[in-house]
């Protein structure tokens, strides 16, 4: 309850609730791992006529994982401050694409101009550049489209949206 009050006062209730959920998930993980270890011991412990526990009731039980990734997330205020602080058009476009699509910087940096479907308003994320190795499409939001159009006007001609400094 105190954490909720702190979250409300600081304006970061969602982050606080994610933290609480992760904490409880870690506790459940720890308890289940301990129970599995005890069951494993009981299955191996010899007693007259066999083993203490002939069948492990936890076989196949999946241990839950936290729903949120353990990577830092920007708040809207931090995002706006970064946009205001940068004069670099490439960095500005990269930040907007990351924010609008929810993709990692590495995936965004591997975009090709051909991956952008201007007519359908979609971005193709190739399996080779996706962390989960799955090709998929996301909408090309108005903010993303504007950022890409503005950036492209001054960008070095390349098949890549964000070419490496020494593109081979």
C-alpha positions in Angstrom: 0.0 0.0 0.0 2.8 2.4 0.8 4.4 1.7 -2.6 1.2 2.6 -4.3 1.0 5.9 -2.4 4.6 6.7 -3.3 3.8 5.8 -6.9 0.8 8.1 -7.0 2.7 10.9 -5.4 5.6 10.6 -7.8 3.4 10.2 -10.8 5.0 6.8 -11.6 2.3 4.4 -10.4 2.5 2.2 -13.5 6.3 1.7 -13.0 5.8 1.0 -9.3 3.1 -1.6 -10.0 5.4 -3.3 -12.5 8.1 -3.4 -9.9 5.7 -4.9 -7.3 4.5 -7.5 -9.8 8.1 -8.4 -10.7 9.0 -8.8 -7.0 6.1 -11.2 -6.4 6.9 -13.1 -9.5 10.5 -13.5 -8.3 9.2 -14.8 -4.9 7.0 -17.4 -6.6 9.9 -18.4 -8.8 12.1 -18.9 -5.8 9.5 -20.9 -3.9 8.8 -23.2 -6.9 12.5 -23.8 -7.5 12.8 -24.7 -3.8 9.9 -27.1 -4.0 11.3 -28.7 -7.2 14.6 -29.2 -5.4 12.9 -30.9 -2.4 10.8 -33.1 -4.8 13.9 -34.1 -6.7 15.6 -35.0 -3.4 12.6 -37.1 -2.3 12.6 -38.9 -5.7 16.2 -39.9 -5.2 16.1 -40.6 -1.4 16.2 -44.4 -0.9 13.9 -46.0 1.7 13.1 -49.7 2.3 11.1 -50.8 -0.7 12.0 -48.0 -3.1 12.3 -44.2 -3.0 10.6 -41.7 -0.7 8.6 -40.2 -3.6 8.1 -42.3 -6.7 6.6 -39.6 -8.8 7.4 -35.9 -8.9 4.0 -34.0 -8.9 5.8 -30.9 -10.3 7.0 -32.5 -13.5 6.0 -30.2 -16.4 5.2 -27.3 -14.1 6.4 -24.0 -15.7 8.0 -21.4 -13.5 6.5 -18.0 -14.3 8.7 -15.2 -15.6 8.3 -11.5 -15.0 6.1 -10.0 -17.7 8.3 -7.0 -18.1 11.7 -7.0 -19.6 14.5 -5.9 -17.3 15.6 -3.1 -19.5 15.2 0.6 -18.8 12.2 2.3 -20.3 12.0 6.0 -21.0 9.2 8.0 -19.6 7.4 10.4 -21.9 9.1 13.3 -20.1 12.5 11.8 -20.7 11.7 11.1 -24.3 10.6 14.7 -24.9 13.7 16.0 -23.2 15.9 13.8 -25.4 14.2 15.1 -28.5 14.6 18.7 -27.5 18.3 18.1 -26.6 19.4 16.7 -29.9 20.3 18.7 -33.0 21.4 15.5 -34.9 18.7 14.6 -37.5 19.8 10.9 -37.5 19.6 10.5 -33.8 16.2 12.4 -33.7 14.8 10.0 -36.3 16.2 7.0 -34.5 14.7 8.1 -31.2 11.3 8.7 -32.8 11.3 5.3 -34.5 12.2 3.5 -31.3 9.6 5.4 -29.3 6.8 5.0 -31.9 7.5 1.3 -32.8 8.8 0.0 -29.5 11.7 -1.7 -31.2 15.3 -1.8 -30.0 17.9 0.5 -31.4 19.7 -2.4 -33.1 16.6 -3.4 -35.0 15.9 0.2 -36.0 19.4 0.7 -37.2 19.1 -2.3 -39.6 16.1 -0.9 -41.4 16.4 -0.4 -45.2 14.4 2.1 -47.1 12.8 -0.9 -48.9 11.4 -2.0 -45.5 9.1 1.0 -45.5 5.8 0.6 -47.2 4.7 4.2 -47.7 1.5 3.3 -49.4 0.2 0.8 -46.8 1.8 2.8 -44.0 3.8 -0.2 -42.6 7.3 -1.0 -41.5 8.7 -4.5 -42.3 10.9 -5.9 -39.5 13.0 -8.6 -41.1 13.6 -11.8 -39.0 17.4 -11.3 -39.2 17.2 -8.0 -37.4 14.6 -9.0 -34.8 15.7 -10.2 -31.4 13.0 -12.9 -31.5 13.9 -13.8 -35.1 10.4 -13.3 -36.4 9.5 -11.1 -39.4 6.6 -8.9 -38.7 5.0 -5.5 -39.6 4.1 -2.5 -37.5 2.2 0.6 -38.5 4.1 3.6 -39.8 2.7 6.2 -37.4 2.4 9.9 -38.5 5.2 10.9 -36.2 7.4 8.1 -37.7 6.5 9.1 -41.3 7.3 12.7 -40.6 10.6 11.9 -39.0 11.6 9.6 -41.8 10.6 12.1 -44.5 12.5 14.9 -42.8 15.5 12.8 -42.2 15.6 11.4 -45.7 15.9 14.9 -47.2 19.3 15.4 -45.8 20.5 11.8 -45.5 23.4 10.2 -47.4 21.9 8.1 -50.3 22.0 4.5 -49.2 19.8 1.4 -49.2 20.0 1.6 -45.4 17.9 4.1 -43.4 20.8 4.6 -41.0 24.0 3.7 -42.9 27.1 2.9 -40.9 29.8 5.6 -41.1 31.9 3.3 -43.4 29.2 1.5 -45.3 30.9 -1.2 -47.4 
